């Protein structure tokens, strides 16, 4: 019988006490008409809190910047109506004893896979006017555009704390705007937001972090989600070596990051197999910085999310490998996506060792707020 004690041990993230090590990963649901989270959305998150999830990170919510979102029914995180909707979400989760953080996003020039032909009211924007595949499609963001985007992230963070959220996450992965600034083939700027090195191209993210830290309480946790890979290239690396990774993460910590949420298609894949065939990206992040590291990627399932998006089911699998890594203190927290999407009671079933009741993941779960 697996020993789940480490998964259900408490953890302190800055000033936030978490009852266990399980985080609900952010997953775009697009069930917020006109960008306003509904009562159905609030109930969806509450169900996960009721079943013991330690920290819920919401689906991506757009900051107050034109073209921050790429789907019509993704939630906004600005404006009276949307913020009132989020307040109801917070209240429902807290009433169930849960903790919750919004994921704040600007999509940059990344079109949705689900609604690729939909366009926002303003043109998509990106560091150098390039799409995520490198085609020139618009003018680069001006310095005033960049400054306004930084301010919009800070305003959203301030609103999050005011509404009662327990933390925030900044989306810096998967080809969205912050991530686009990191990449040398997408960020060709010759001002202070570009540069030849990853550290130089991190200025946009660092200034967002510094702006956020000036408007939230010192103990309010600020999480940054990062990925090495980019869309359609899982083997890509922003940081080619552990040394480069250390330099990159260090400037983000100095900017104000309290935790890193390290995205991989499959959490068990080594980040630098030529050096260490076990340590994943979260493991390297913790080893190099000592900062809270959250692992994510097909936890409890046999296949990655892109296979599921293509219509393939994923079998429920053992958690033994994950538990062994937690026991070795490779990372601190574990983000679970599709398993919690399939079944709000997934963690409760794990806690009670009712693993035979855990169902495989089927892509039909993407279509509902069960």
C-alpha positions in Angstrom: 0.0 0.0 0.0 1.3 3.4 -1.0 2.1 5.9 1.8 0.4 9.1 1.0 1.5 10.9 4.2 3.9 13.2 2.4 1.2 14.3 -0.1 -1.0 15.3 2.8 1.6 17.0 4.9 1.2 20.8 5.4 3.2 23.5 3.7 3.8 27.2 4.2 4.1 29.3 1.1 5.3 32.8 2.2 2.5 33.8 4.6 0.0 31.2 3.3 -0.5 27.9 5.2 -1.5 25.0 2.9 -3.1 21.9 4.4 -1.5 19.5 1.8 0.9 19.5 -1.2 -1.8 19.3 -3.9 -2.5 22.3 -6.2 -5.2 22.4 -8.8 -3.5 23.3 -12.0 -4.9 26.2 -14.1 -7.0 24.9 -17.0 -8.8 27.2 -19.5 -12.6 26.5 -19.3 -14.1 29.3 -21.3 -17.4 29.2 -19.4 -17.5 32.9 -18.5 -19.8 34.7 -20.9 -18.5 38.2 -21.8 -15.6 37.5 -19.5 -17.7 37.4 -16.3 -17.3 34.3 -14.1 -20.7 32.8 -13.4 -22.3 31.0 -10.5 -21.5 27.8 -12.3 -17.8 28.7 -12.4 -17.9 29.4 -8.6 -19.5 26.1 -7.9 -16.9 24.3 -10.1 -14.1 25.6 -8.0 -15.9 25.1 -4.7 -16.3 21.4 -5.4 -12.6 21.0 -5.6 -12.1 22.9 -2.3 -14.8 20.8 -0.6 -12.8 17.7 -1.5 -9.6 19.0 0.1 -7.4 20.5 -2.7 -4.7 22.5 -0.9 -4.5 25.4 -3.3 -6.7 26.1 -6.4 -5.1 28.1 -9.2 -7.8 29.3 -11.5 -8.0 29.2 -15.3 -6.2 32.1 -17.0 -7.9 35.5 -16.5 -7.0 38.4 -18.7 -5.5 41.6 -17.3 -6.9 45.0 -18.3 -5.1 45.4 -21.6 -6.7 45.2 -25.1 -6.4 41.8 -26.6 -5.2 40.2 -23.4 -7.4 37.2 -24.2 -7.8 34.9 -27.2 -11.3 33.4 -26.6 -14.6 35.2 -26.2 -15.7 33.4 -23.0 -12.4 33.4 -21.1 -12.7 35.3 -17.9 -11.4 38.9 -17.5 -9.7 40.1 -14.3 -10.7 43.7 -14.7 -14.0 45.7 -14.8 -16.7 45.8 -12.2 -18.8 42.9 -13.5 -15.9 40.5 -13.8 -14.4 41.3 -10.5 -17.8 40.9 -8.8 -17.9 37.4 -10.4 -14.5 36.6 -9.1 -15.5 37.8 -5.6 -18.3 35.2 -5.6 -15.7 32.5 -6.7 -13.4 33.5 -3.8 -16.3 33.4 -1.3 -17.5 30.0 -2.4 -14.0 28.5 -2.2 -13.4 30.0 1.2 -16.8 28.9 2.5 -15.6 25.3 1.7 -12.3 25.8 3.5 -10.2 26.2 0.4 -7.5 28.5 -0.8 -7.4 30.1 -4.2 -5.2 32.1 -6.6 -6.0 33.6 -10.0 -3.7 33.0 -12.9 -3.2 36.4 -14.5 -2.5 36.4 -18.2 -1.9 38.4 -21.3 -1.9 36.0 -24.3 0.3 38.2 -26.5 0.0 36.9 -30.1 -1.0 33.4 -29.3 -4.3 32.4 -30.9 -6.5 29.8 -29.3 -6.4 26.3 -30.5 -10.1 26.1 -30.0 -11.2 29.4 -31.6 -8.3 30.3 -33.9 -10.5 32.5 -36.1 -11.9 34.6 -33.3 -10.3 38.0 -32.9 -10.5 40.5 -30.0 -11.6 44.1 -30.5 -8.0 45.3 -30.6 -5.1 43.7 -32.5 -3.1 41.0 -30.8 0.2 42.4 -29.5 3.7 40.9 -29.0 7.2 42.1 -28.2 8.3 42.5 -31.8 5.1 42.2 -33.8 5.7 38.5 -34.5 3.3 35.6 -34.1 4.3 32.7 -31.9 5.5 30.9 -35.1 7.6 33.9 -36.1 5.6 35.6 -38.8 5.4 39.4 -38.7 1.8 40.4 -38.2 1.8 43.8 -36.5 3.9 46.5 -35.1 6.0 45.8 -32.0 4.6 46.9 -28.7 5.7 50.5 -28.0 7.4 51.3 -24.7 4.1 52.9 -23.5 2.3 49.6 -24.4 4.8 47.7 -22.4 4.5 50.1 -19.4 0.7 49.8 -19.5 0.9 46.0 -19.6 3.1 46.0 -16.5 0.7 48.4 -14.7 -2.2 46.1 -15.7 -0.6 43.1 -14.2 0.0 45.1 -11.0 -3.6 46.4 -10.9 -4.9 42.8 -11.3 -2.7 41.6 -8.4 -3.9 44.4 -6.2 -7.5 43.6 -7.1 -6.9 39.9 -6.3 -5.7 40.6 -2.8 -8.5 43.1 -2.2 -11.1 40.5 -3.3 -9.7 38.0 -0.8 -7.6 35.7 -3.0 -4.8 33.9 -1.2 -2.1 34.3 -3.8 -1.6 35.1 -7.5 0.1 33.3 -10.4 1.7 35.1 -13.3 1.5 33.2 -16.5 5.0 33.2 -18.0 4.8 29.9 -19.9 3.4 28.2 -23.0 3.9 31.0 -25.5 1.9 33.8 -23.9 3.1 37.4 -23.7 5.6 37.1 -20.8 7.0 34.0 -22.3 7.3 35.6 -25.7 9.6 38.2 -24.2 11.9 35.4 -23.0 12.5 33.9 -26.5 15.3 35.3 -28.7 13.4 34.5 -31.9 10.2 36.4 -30.8 11.8 39.2 -28.9 14.0 41.2 -31.3 13.7 44.5 -29.5 16.7 46.8 -29.3 15.5 48.7 -26.3 15.8 47.7 -22.6 13.3 44.9 -23.0 15.3 42.9 -25.5 18.8 41.6 -25.5 21.2 38.8 -26.4 20.7 36.9 -23.2 17.7 35.3 -21.4 18.4 37.4 -18.4 18.3 40.6 -20.4 15.0 39.5 -22.1 13.6 38.8 -18.6 13.3 42.5 -17.8 9.6 42.6 -18.7 8.8 39.8 -16.3 11.1 41.3 -13.6 9.4 44.7 -13.9 6.0 43.0 -13.6 7.1 41.3 -10.4 8.5 44.5 -8.9 5.3 46.3 -9.8 3.2 43.6 -8.2 5.3 43.5 -5.0 4.7 47.3 -4.5 0.9 46.8 -4.4 0.5 43.6 -2.5 1.3 42.7 1.1 4.8 41.4 1.9 3.4 38.0 2.8 1.1 37.6 -0.2 2.5 34.8 -2.4 3.4 35.5 -6.0 3.8 32.4 -8.1 5.4 32.4 -11.6 4.5 29.7 -14.1 7.3 28.9 -16.5 8.1 26.3 -19.2 11.2 25.4 -21.1 9.3 24.1 -24.1 7.3 26.1 -26.6 4.2 25.3 -28.6 4.8 22.5 -31.1 8.4 22.0 -29.8 8.5 20.1 -26.6 12.3 19.7 -26.9 13.0 23.5 -26.9 14.9 25.0 -24.0 15.0 28.6 -22.9 17.8 27.8 -20.5 20.2 25.4 -22.2 22.1 24.5 -19.1 21.5 24.4 -15.3 23.8 27.5 -15.0 21.6 29.4 -17.4 18.5 28.2 -15.6 20.0 29.4 -12.3 20.8 32.9 -13.7 17.3 33.2 -15.1 15.4 32.1 -12.0 17.6 34.2 -9.8 16.6 37.4 -11.4 13.0 36.5 -11.1 13.4 35.7 -7.4 15.2 39.0 -6.9 12.2 40.6 -8.6 9.8 39.1 -6.1 8.8 35.6 -7.1 7.9 33.4 -4.1 7.4 30.2 -6.1 7.9 28.7 -9.5 5.3 26.5 -11.2 7.3 24.5 -13.7 5.4 23.1 -16.6 6.3 19.9 -18.4 4.2 17.7 -20.6 5.1 14.8 -18.2 6.4 15.6 -14.8 8.8 12.6 -14.7 10.8 13.7 -17.7 14.4 14.9 -16.8 15.1 18.6 -17.5 18.7 18.0 -18.4 19.1 14.3 -19.2 22.6 14.7 -20.3 23.5 15.7 -16.7 20.9 14.0 -14.5 18.4 11.4 -15.8 16.0 11.9 -12.8 15.7 15.5 -11.8 12.8 17.3 -13.5 12.4 21.0 -14.1 10.9 21.7 -10.7 13.6 19.6 -9.1 16.3 21.7 -10.8 14.5 25.0 -9.8 14.5 24.0 -6.2 18.0 22.7 -6.2 19.3 25.9 -7.8 17.3 28.6 -5.9 15.8 27.0 -2.8 12.5 28.7 -3.7 9.2 26.8 -3.5 8.9 24.6 -6.6 5.6 23.2 -8.0 5.8 20.3 -10.4 3.1 19.6 -13.0 2.5 17.4 -16.0 0.3 14.3 -16.3 0.2 13.6 -12.6 -1.7 10.3 -12.1 -2.3 9.8 -15.8 -0.6 7.9 -18.6 -0.6 10.5 -21.3 0.0 14.3 -21.6 -2.6 17.0 -22.1 -1.9 17.5 -25.8 -2.8 13.8 -26.4 -6.0 14.4 -24.6 -6.7 17.6 -26.5 -6.3 15.5 -29.6 -9.1 13.2 -28.4 -7.1 10.4 -26.7 -8.1 9.1 -23.3 -5.5 8.7 -20.5 -5.4 5.9 -18.0 -5.2 6.5 -14.3 -1.7 5.4 -13.1 0.2 4.9 -9.9 1.4 7.8 -7.8 4.3 5.9 -6.4 7.0 7.7 -8.5 5.6 11.1 -7.6 5.5 10.2 -3.9 9.1 9.0 -4.0 10.2 12.4 -5.5 8.2 14.3 -2.8 9.8 12.2 -0.1 13.3 13.0 -1.6 12.3 16.7 -1.3 12.9 17.3 -5.0 10.0 19.7 -5.1 7.4 21.1 -2.7 4.0 21.0 -4.3 2.2 19.0 -7.0 -0.2 20.5 -9.5 -2.9 18.2 -10.8 -4.9 19.1 -13.9 -7.0 16.6 -15.8 -7.4 14.1 -13.0 -9.2 16.9 -11.0 -11.0 18.0 -14.1 -12.4 14.5 -14.5 -13.3 14.0 -10.9 -13.6 16.8 -8.2 -13.2 14.0 -5.6 -9.9 12.7 -7.0 -7.9 13.9 -4.0 -10.4 12.6 -1.5 -10.3 9.2 -3.1 -6.5 9.2 -3.0 -6.6 10.2 0.7 -9.0 7.3 1.5 -6.9 5.0 -0.6 -9.8 4.3 -2.9 -7.7 4.2 -6.0 -9.9 1.6 -7.6 -12.6 4.3 -7.8 -10.4 6.7 -9.8 -11.6 6.8 -13.4 -9.4 7.2 -16.5 -9.5 10.6 -18.1 -11.7 11.0 -21.1 -11.6 14.2 -23.3 -15.4 14.7 -22.8 -14.4 16.2 -19.5 -13.1 19.3 -21.3 -16.7 20.1 -22.4 -18.3 20.4 -18.9 -17.9 22.1 -15.6 -18.5 18.9 -13.6 
